Amino acid sequence: MVSENSTLLTTTKSLKEILQERGSSHGPFDNQAKAAQELKAVFYKYYNVGNWHTDGVVREAVDMILHKISRIAVGNPYFEDHWKDIGGYAALPPKFIKMQKVKVIPDND
């Protein structure tokens, strides 16, 4: 049981404090959400062209990368975690492809 004098309780940030911190690195949520949705709309406009279809792993990685790019556009582009997160999400599909031996559909270009 945690006592009222616990370090955990004295260091816990309020929701307001957390949102203020995130706002300084991620930008205002409404602007960031709009930017993310617009980036995803452009991507998915071209996503289903031809025979390029993927599973949830690739789609989610793309969604998260675009989400992070919207934070860079609207928030602080020098916030290091944005860039690290993009690298992490970009590294996941190739690992999945190797594990699952997914057949890559050749580009028709």
C-alpha positions in Angstrom: 0.0 0.0 0.0 1.3 3.5 -0.8 1.2 6.1 2.0 0.3 9.7 1.4 3.9 10.7 2.2 5.2 8.4 -0.5 7.6 9.7 -3.2 5.3 8.4 -5.8 2.5 10.7 -4.7 4.7 13.7 -4.3 6.3 13.4 -7.8 3.1 12.5 -9.7 2.3 15.2 -12.2 -1.2 16.5 -12.7 -2.9 15.9 -16.0 -2.6 19.7 -16.7 1.1 19.6 -16.1 1.5 16.6 -18.4 -0.5 18.2 -21.2 1.5 21.5 -20.9 4.7 19.5 -21.2 3.4 17.6 -24.2 2.2 20.8 -25.8 5.7 22.3 -25.7 7.2 19.2 -27.6 4.2 18.0 -29.6 2.3 21.3 -30.3 -1.3 22.0 -29.6 -3.3 18.8 -29.8 -5.9 20.1 -32.1 -3.3 21.3 -34.6 -1.3 18.1 -34.3 -4.4 15.9 -34.8 -5.4 17.8 -37.9 -1.9 17.6 -39.3 -1.7 13.8 -38.6 -5.1 13.2 -40.2 -4.2 15.2 -43.3 -0.8 13.4 -43.7 -2.6 10.0 -43.4 -5.3 11.0 -45.9 -2.6 11.9 -48.5 -0.7 8.6 -47.8 -3.8 6.5 -48.0 -5.0 8.2 -51.2 -2.1 6.5 -52.9 -1.8 3.4 -50.6 -4.2 1.1 -52.5 -3.0 2.0 -56.0 -1.9 -1.1 -57.9 -1.2 -4.3 -56.1 0.4 -2.9 -53.0 -1.5 -4.3 -50.0 -0.1 -4.9 -46.6 -1.1 -6.2 -43.2 -1.7 -4.4 -39.9 2.0 -4.3 -38.9 3.0 -2.2 -41.9 -0.1 0.0 -41.8 0.3 0.7 -38.1 4.0 1.5 -38.6 3.1 4.0 -41.4 0.4 5.5 -39.2 2.8 6.0 -36.3 5.5 7.4 -38.5 3.1 9.9 -40.0 1.8 10.7 -36.5 5.4 11.5 -35.4 6.0 13.6 -38.5 2.9 15.7 -37.6 4.4 16.3 -34.1 7.6 17.5 -35.8 5.6 19.8 -38.1 3.4 21.3 -35.4 5.6 20.9 -32.3 9.2 21.1 -31.6 11.2 19.6 -34.5 14.3 19.4 -32.2 12.6 17.1 -29.7 14.9 14.0 -30.0 12.2 11.4 -29.2 10.2 12.2 -32.3 13.1 11.2 -34.5 14.0 8.1 -32.3 10.4 7.0 -32.5 10.3 7.3 -36.3 13.4 5.1 -36.5 11.9 2.6 -34.2 8.6 2.3 -36.1 10.5 2.2 -39.4 12.6 -0.8 -38.1 9.6 -2.9 -37.2 8.1 -4.0 -40.6 11.4 -5.4 -41.9 11.8 -7.5 -38.8 8.2 -8.8 -39.2 8.8 -9.4 -42.9 11.8 -11.6 -42.1 10.0 -13.5 -39.4 7.0 -14.2 -41.4 8.8 -14.6 -44.7 6.2 -12.3 -46.3 6.3 -12.3 -50.0 7.1 -8.8 -51.3 5.1 -7.8 -54.3 7.4 -6.3 -57.0 6.8 -2.7 -58.1 5.4 -2.4 -61.6 7.5 0.6 -62.5 
